[in-house]
Amino acid sequence: MARSAIAFPALLLAFFVLLELGLAEQARQPAPGYDSSIEPCLKNMTEECGIEVFQNIFHKGPEITDSCCGVLLKFGHPCHSELIEIVLSTGKFATREAEILRQSTAAWKRCRSIVEGH
């Protein structure tokens, strides 16, 4: 039961990312190279904040809200970096990889500043 509680948010977030990448029709099974080690990370990310962070970093969306900054920091920097790398590994954002990595770093630093108060 505990495993399925972790797996559902992971699959939900993975489905959203695949949908954004135009691969939802092929989402019957995990994508090639899917690493189940990301699942423990995903239990700390809400769907709402996952979407907000994704939009900010990959689609130049609005700033991440203060409340989602708190969720992002709880998610953790290693998990954040790993998820960014997983999305980049699809190749869909290959022409903007450097820009996305800069935006990812900027989003992390901004959220850390907000949450930690510096």
PyRosetta script that sets phi, psi and omega in degrees:
from pyrosetta import init, pose_from_sequence

init()
pose = pose_from_sequence("MARSAIAFPALLLAFFVLLELGLAEQARQPAPGYDSSIEPCLKNMTEECGIEVFQNIFHKGPEITDSCCGVLLKFGHPCHSELIEIVLSTGKFATREAEILRQSTAAWKRCRSIVEGH")
pose.set_psi(1, -44.7)
pose.set_omega(1, -179.9)
pose.set_phi(2, -62.5)
pose.set_psi(2, -36.8)
pose.set_omega(2, 179.6)
pose.set_phi(3, -63.0)
pose.set_psi(3, -41.8)
pose.set_omega(3, -179.6)
pose.set_phi(4, -69.6)
pose.set_psi(4, -28.4)
pose.set_omega(4, 177.2)
pose.set_phi(5, -66.4)
pose.set_psi(5, -31.6)
pose.set_omega(5, 177.5)
pose.set_phi(6, -81.9)
pose.set_psi(6, -39.3)
pose.set_omega(6, -174.8)
pose.set_phi(7, -66.9)
pose.set_psi(7, -37.6)
pose.set_omega(7, -177.2)
pose.set_phi(8, -60.0)
pose.set_psi(8, -51.8)
pose.set_omega(8, 177.8)
pose.set_phi(9, -60.4)
pose.set_psi(9, -35.8)
pose.set_omega(9, 179.4)
pose.set_phi(10, -63.8)
pose.set_psi(10, -45.0)
pose.set_omega(10, 179.9)
pose.set_phi(11, -68.5)
pose.set_psi(11, -36.8)
pose.set_omega(11, 178.6)
pose.set_phi(12, -62.9)
pose.set_psi(12, -47.9)
pose.set_omega(12, 179.2)
pose.set_phi(13, -65.5)
pose.set_psi(13, -41.2)
pose.set_omega(13, 178.8)
pose.set_phi(14, -62.5)
pose.set_psi(14, -40.3)
pose.set_omega(14, 178.2)
pose.set_phi(15, -62.4)
pose.set_psi(15, -43.0)
pose.set_omega(15, 179.8)
pose.set_phi(16, -60.9)
pose.set_psi(16, -44.8)
pose.set_omega(16, 179.9)
pose.set_phi(17, -62.4)
pose.set_psi(17, -43.7)
pose.set_omega(17, 178.5)
pose.set_phi(18, -63.4)
pose.set_psi(18, -39.0)
pose.set_omega(18, 177.2)
pose.set_phi(19, -60.6)
pose.set_psi(19, -46.2)
pose.set_omega(19, 178.6)
pose.set_phi(20, -61.7)
pose.set_psi(20, -33.0)
pose.set_omega(20, -177.9)
pose.set_phi(21, -86.4)
pose.set_psi(21, -0.1)
pose.set_omega(21, 179.5)
pose.set_phi(22, 76.7)
pose.set_psi(22, 22.7)
pose.set_omega(22, -177.0)
pose.set_phi(23, -114.3)
pose.set_psi(23, 12.4)
pose.set_omega(23, -174.8)
pose.set_phi(24, -59.2)
pose.set_psi(24, -34.3)
pose.set_omega(24, 179.9)
pose.set_phi(25, -62.5)
pose.set_psi(25, -25.1)
pose.set_omega(25, -178.2)
pose.set_phi(26, -99.1)
pose.set_psi(26, 13.1)
pose.set_omega(26, -171.8)
pose.set_phi(27, -88.8)
pose.set_psi(27, 23.0)
pose.set_omega(27, -179.7)
pose.set_phi(28, -66.6)
pose.set_psi(28, -30.2)
pose.set_omega(28, 178.6)
pose.set_phi(29, -131.2)
pose.set_psi(29, 159.4)
pose.set_omega(29, 177.5)
pose.set_phi(30, -55.6)
pose.set_psi(30, 147.1)
pose.set_omega(30, 179.8)
pose.set_phi(31, -61.7)
pose.set_psi(31, 151.4)
pose.set_omega(31, 175.4)
pose.set_phi(32, -54.9)
pose.set_psi(32, 136.6)
pose.set_omega(32, -180.0)
pose.set_phi(33, 84.8)
pose.set_psi(33, 0.4)
pose.set_omega(33, 178.6)
pose.set_phi(34, -59.3)
pose.set_psi(34, 129.9)
pose.set_omega(34, -178.3)
pose.set_phi(35, -110.8)
pose.set_psi(35, 113.5)
pose.set_omega(35, -177.1)
pose.set_phi(36, -66.0)
pose.set_psi(36, -9.0)
pose.set_omega(36, 178.3)
pose.set_phi(37, -66.4)
pose.set_psi(37, -15.7)
pose.set_omega(37, 178.1)
pose.set_phi(38, -76.3)
pose.set_psi(38, -19.8)
pose.set_omega(38, -176.8)
pose.set_phi(39, -54.3)
pose.set_psi(39, -45.2)
pose.set_omega(39, 178.3)
pose.set_phi(40, -61.2)
pose.set_psi(40, -30.7)
pose.set_omega(40, 177.0)
pose.set_phi(41, -63.8)
pose.set_psi(41, -43.4)
pose.set_omega(41, -171.4)
pose.set_phi(42, -67.4)
pose.set_psi(42, -19.1)
pose.set_omega(42, 179.2)
pose.set_phi(43, -68.3)
pose.set_psi(43, -16.6)
pose.set_omega(43, 179.1)
pose.set_phi(44, -95.2)
pose.set_psi(44, 0.9)
pose.set_omega(44, -177.8)
pose.set_phi(45, -114.6)
pose.set_psi(45, 129.0)
pose.set_omega(45, 175.4)
pose.set_phi(46, -82.6)
pose.set_psi(46, 158.3)
pose.set_omega(46, 178.1)
pose.set_phi(47, -61.2)
pose.set_psi(47, -45.7)
pose.set_omega(47, -178.6)
pose.set_phi(48, -58.2)
pose.set_psi(48, -47.8)
pose.set_omega(48, -178.4)
pose.set_phi(49, -72.8)
pose.set_psi(49, -33.0)
pose.set_omega(49, 175.9)
pose.set_phi(50, -59.7)
pose.set_psi(50, -43.6)
pose.set_omega(50, 178.3)
pose.set_phi(51, -65.1)
pose.set_psi(51, -44.3)
pose.set_omega(51, -178.8)
pose.set_phi(52, -61.9)
pose.set_psi(52, -45.1)
pose.set_omega(52, 179.4)
pose.set_phi(53, -64.8)
pose.set_psi(53, -44.9)
pose.set_omega(53, 179.9)
pose.set_phi(54, -59.4)
pose.set_psi(54, -47.7)
pose.set_omega(54, -179.7)
pose.set_phi(55, -61.2)
pose.set_psi(55, -42.6)
pose.set_omega(55, -179.4)
pose.set_phi(56, -62.6)
pose.set_psi(56, -45.3)
pose.set_omega(56, -173.2)
pose.set_phi(57, -81.5)
pose.set_psi(57, -44.3)
pose.set_omega(57, -172.6)
pose.set_phi(58, -95.3)
pose.set_psi(58, -19.0)
pose.set_omega(58, -176.8)
pose.set_phi(59, -127.4)
pose.set_psi(59, 19.9)
pose.set_omega(59, 178.0)
pose.set_phi(60, 52.5)
pose.set_psi(60, 38.1)
pose.set_omega(60, -178.8)
pose.set_phi(61, -73.9)
pose.set_psi(61, -176.2)
pose.set_omega(61, -178.7)
pose.set_phi(62, -63.1)
pose.set_psi(62, 162.7)
pose.set_omega(62, 177.8)
pose.set_phi(63, -55.9)
pose.set_psi(63, 150.2)
pose.set_omega(63, 176.9)
pose.set_phi(64, -71.0)
pose.set_psi(64, 132.7)
pose.set_omega(64, -178.9)
pose.set_phi(65, -65.9)
pose.set_psi(65, 158.6)
pose.set_omega(65, 179.5)
pose.set_phi(66, -57.7)
pose.set_psi(66, -41.7)
pose.set_omega(66, -178.7)
pose.set_phi(67, -65.6)
pose.set_psi(67, -39.1)
pose.set_omega(67, 177.7)
pose.set_phi(68, -73.1)
pose.set_psi(68, -25.3)
pose.set_omega(68, 172.9)
pose.set_phi(69, -61.2)
pose.set_psi(69, -40.8)
pose.set_omega(69, 177.5)
pose.set_phi(70, -62.2)
pose.set_psi(70, -40.8)
pose.set_omega(70, 178.3)
pose.set_phi(71, -66.0)
pose.set_psi(71, -42.2)
pose.set_omega(71, 179.8)
pose.set_phi(72, -60.4)
pose.set_psi(72, -43.4)
pose.set_omega(72, 179.4)
pose.set_phi(73, -67.0)
pose.set_psi(73, -35.8)
pose.set_omega(73, 175.6)
pose.set_phi(74, -65.8)
pose.set_psi(74, -35.5)
pose.set_omega(74, 176.4)
pose.set_phi(75, -56.5)
pose.set_psi(75, -40.4)
pose.set_omega(75, 175.8)
pose.set_phi(76, 97.1)
pose.set_psi(76, 145.5)
pose.set_omega(76, -178.7)
pose.set_phi(77, -63.3)
pose.set_psi(77, -43.3)
pose.set_omega(77, 178.7)
pose.set_phi(78, -60.1)
pose.set_psi(78, -41.2)
pose.set_omega(78, 179.2)
pose.set_phi(79, -67.2)
pose.set_psi(79, -42.3)
pose.set_omega(79, 178.7)
pose.set_phi(80, -58.5)
pose.set_psi(80, -49.6)
pose.set_omega(80, -179.0)
pose.set_phi(81, -62.8)
pose.set_psi(81, -41.0)
pose.set_omega(81, -179.2)
pose.set_phi(82, -64.7)
pose.set_psi(82, -42.5)
pose.set_omega(82, -180.0)
pose.set_phi(83, -66.2)
pose.set_psi(83, -39.9)
pose.set_omega(83, 176.6)
pose.set_phi(84, -59.9)
pose.set_psi(84, -44.7)
pose.set_omega(84, -179.8)
pose.set_phi(85, -64.4)
pose.set_psi(85, -37.8)
pose.set_omega(85, 178.6)
pose.set_phi(86, -62.2)
pose.set_psi(86, -46.2)
pose.set_omega(86, 179.8)
pose.set_phi(87, -64.7)
pose.set_psi(87, -43.4)
pose.set_omega(87, 179.7)
pose.set_phi(88, -63.3)
pose.set_psi(88, -30.9)
pose.set_omega(88, -178.3)
pose.set_phi(89, -67.0)
pose.set_psi(89, -13.5)
pose.set_omega(89, 177.5)
pose.set_phi(90, -71.1)
pose.set_psi(90, -21.5)
pose.set_omega(90, 179.9)
pose.set_phi(91, 87.4)
pose.set_psi(91, -11.1)
pose.set_omega(91, -178.0)
pose.set_phi(92, -61.7)
pose.set_psi(92, -30.4)
pose.set_omega(92, -177.0)
pose.set_phi(93, -109.1)
pose.set_psi(93, 22.9)
pose.set_omega(93, -174.5)
pose.set_phi(94, -55.9)
pose.set_psi(94, -38.4)
pose.set_omega(94, -177.4)
pose.set_phi(95, -73.3)
pose.set_psi(95, -15.3)
pose.set_omega(95, -178.5)
pose.set_phi(96, -118.9)
pose.set_psi(96, 17.8)
pose.set_omega(96, -174.2)
pose.set_phi(97, -55.5)
pose.set_psi(97, -48.3)
pose.set_omega(97, -179.0)
pose.set_phi(98, -61.7)
pose.set_psi(98, -42.4)
pose.set_omega(98, 178.8)
pose.set_phi(99, -62.7)
pose.set_psi(99, -42.7)
pose.set_omega(99, -179.8)
pose.set_phi(100, -66.1)
pose.set_psi(100, -40.6)
pose.set_omega(100, 177.8)
pose.set_phi(101, -64.1)
pose.set_psi(101, -38.9)
pose.set_omega(101, 176.0)
pose.set_phi(102, -64.8)
pose.set_psi(102, -43.8)
pose.set_omega(102, 179.4)
pose.set_phi(103, -64.4)
pose.set_psi(103, -38.2)
pose.set_omega(103, 177.8)
pose.set_phi(104, -62.3)
pose.set_psi(104, -45.8)
pose.set_omega(104, 178.7)
pose.set_phi(105, -64.2)
pose.set_psi(105, -43.4)
pose.set_omega(105, 179.4)
pose.set_phi(106, -63.3)
pose.set_psi(106, -42.6)
pose.set_omega(106, 179.4)
pose.set_phi(107, -62.7)
pose.set_psi(107, -43.7)
pose.set_omega(107, 179.6)
pose.set_phi(108, -62.2)
pose.set_psi(108, -47.9)
pose.set_omega(108, -178.7)
pose.set_phi(109, -63.6)
pose.set_psi(109, -41.6)
pose.set_omega(109, 179.2)
pose.set_phi(110, -62.5)
pose.set_psi(110, -46.8)
pose.set_omega(110, -179.6)
pose.set_phi(111, -64.5)
pose.set_psi(111, -41.4)
pose.set_omega(111, 178.5)
pose.set_phi(112, -61.4)
pose.set_psi(112, -40.5)
pose.set_omega(112, 178.1)
pose.set_phi(113, -62.9)
pose.set_psi(113, -42.8)
pose.set_omega(113, 179.2)
pose.set_phi(114, -64.1)
pose.set_psi(114, -49.0)
pose.set_omega(114, -174.8)
pose.set_phi(115, -72.1)
pose.set_psi(115, -41.6)
pose.set_omega(115, -177.3)
pose.set_phi(116, -88.9)
pose.set_psi(116, -8.4)
pose.set_omega(116, 175.4)
pose.set_phi(117, 75.4)
pose.set_psi(117, 27.1)
pose.set_omega(117, 172.5)
pose.set_phi(118, -122.8)
pose.dump_pdb("model.pdb")
